[in-house]
Amino acid sequence: MYDEEVVLCGSSAYTKTFYLNEEFDALPETVKEELKILCVLFTEDVGGVLTLVFDEEGNLSFRTECEEDDILYDEIGSVLKIKQYQREKTELMESLEKYFKVVFLGEDYAADD
């Protein structure tokens, strides 16, 4: 169904905006709010742009980037913050991957239990 990556959400320290892909409007409000908090806090702490992206197989990854002349971007802090989120938000990330695989890729709900 999806041959390319799909952006779930993202936040930018430059434009002070949060984006949630409209294809994920069916997610519970609490999940959408948690994603917003996660993304915005990340970009407020380390700067740059954070994007959460599903690959073709439904794996969720964190992508971060910054403008070339951004001397305030904390590259080391971004790596540490992503590792912290992966550790602290494991259940959320696994649930989002399951949701994507079932709803978007059409996999059986019990396929990878």
C-alpha positions as CSV (number, residue, x, y, z in Angstrom):
1,M,0.0,0.0,0.0
2,Y,2.8,2.4,0.9
3,D,6.1,2.2,-1.1
4,E,7.6,5.3,0.5
5,E,8.1,6.7,3.9
6,V,5.1,8.3,5.6
7,V,5.5,11.3,7.9
8,L,3.6,10.9,11.2
9,C,4.3,14.3,12.7
10,G,7.0,16.9,13.2
11,S,8.0,20.2,14.8
12,S,10.2,23.1,13.9
13,A,12.1,25.4,16.2
14,Y,12.4,27.8,13.3
15,T,8.8,28.3,12.5
16,K,7.5,27.4,16.0
17,T,5.0,25.0,14.4
18,F,3.8,21.4,15.0
19,Y,2.5,19.3,12.1
20,L,0.4,16.1,12.3
21,N,-0.2,14.3,9.1
22,E,-4.0,14.5,8.5
23,E,-4.0,10.8,7.6
24,F,-3.6,10.2,11.4
25,D,-6.6,12.2,12.5
26,A,-8.2,9.0,13.7
27,L,-5.6,8.6,16.5
28,P,-7.0,9.2,20.0
29,E,-6.7,12.8,21.1
30,T,-4.4,11.8,24.0
31,V,-1.9,10.2,21.6
32,K,-2.0,13.3,19.3
33,E,-1.4,15.5,22.3
34,E,1.5,13.4,23.6
35,L,3.1,13.5,20.1
36,K,2.7,17.3,20.0
37,I,4.3,17.6,23.5
38,L,7.1,15.2,22.6
39,C,8.0,17.0,19.3
40,V,7.7,20.6,20.6
41,L,9.7,19.9,23.7
42,F,12.4,18.3,21.6
43,T,12.7,21.3,19.3
44,E,12.6,23.8,22.2
45,D,15.4,21.9,23.9
46,V,17.8,21.2,21.1
47,G,16.5,23.3,18.2
48,G,16.2,22.3,14.6
49,V,13.4,20.2,13.1
50,L,12.2,16.8,14.4
51,T,10.1,14.5,12.2
52,L,8.7,11.1,13.1
53,V,8.6,8.9,10.0
54,F,7.3,5.4,9.2
55,D,9.3,3.4,6.7
56,E,7.8,1.1,4.1
57,E,7.7,-1.7,6.7
58,G,6.0,0.3,9.4
59,N,9.0,1.0,11.6
60,L,8.9,4.4,13.3
61,S,12.0,6.5,13.4
62,F,13.1,10.0,14.6
63,R,14.7,12.3,12.1
64,T,16.3,15.5,13.0
65,E,17.9,18.3,11.0
66,C,19.0,21.9,11.3
67,E,19.7,24.8,9.0
68,E,23.4,24.9,7.9
69,D,24.1,28.2,9.8
70,D,22.2,27.3,13.0
71,I,24.9,27.6,15.7
72,L,22.4,27.1,18.5
73,Y,21.4,23.6,17.3
74,D,22.6,21.0,19.9
75,E,23.6,17.9,17.8
76,I,24.8,15.9,20.8
77,G,21.7,16.9,22.7
78,S,19.5,15.7,19.9
79,V,21.0,12.2,19.9
80,L,20.7,12.0,23.7
81,K,17.1,13.3,23.6
82,I,16.1,10.7,20.9
83,K,17.6,7.9,22.9
84,Q,15.7,9.2,26.0
85,Y,12.4,9.2,24.1
86,Q,13.0,5.8,22.6
87,R,13.6,4.5,26.2
88,E,10.8,6.4,27.9
89,K,8.2,6.2,25.1
90,T,8.7,2.6,24.0
91,E,5.0,1.7,24.6
92,L,3.8,4.7,22.6
93,M,6.2,4.0,19.7
94,E,5.3,0.3,19.6
95,S,1.6,1.1,19.6
96,L,2.0,3.6,16.8
97,E,3.9,1.1,14.7
98,K,1.2,-1.5,15.3
99,Y,-1.5,1.0,14.4
100,F,0.4,1.9,11.1
101,K,0.9,-1.7,10.2
102,V,-2.7,-2.6,10.8
103,V,-4.5,0.5,9.4
104,F,-2.1,1.5,6.6
105,L,-0.3,-1.6,5.6
106,G,-3.3,-3.9,6.1
107,E,-1.5,-6.4,8.3
108,D,-3.3,-8.8,10.7
109,Y,-3.6,-7.3,14.2
110,A,-2.0,-10.4,15.8
111,A,0.7,-10.7,13.1
112,D,3.7,-9.6,15.2
113,D,2.6,-10.4,18.7
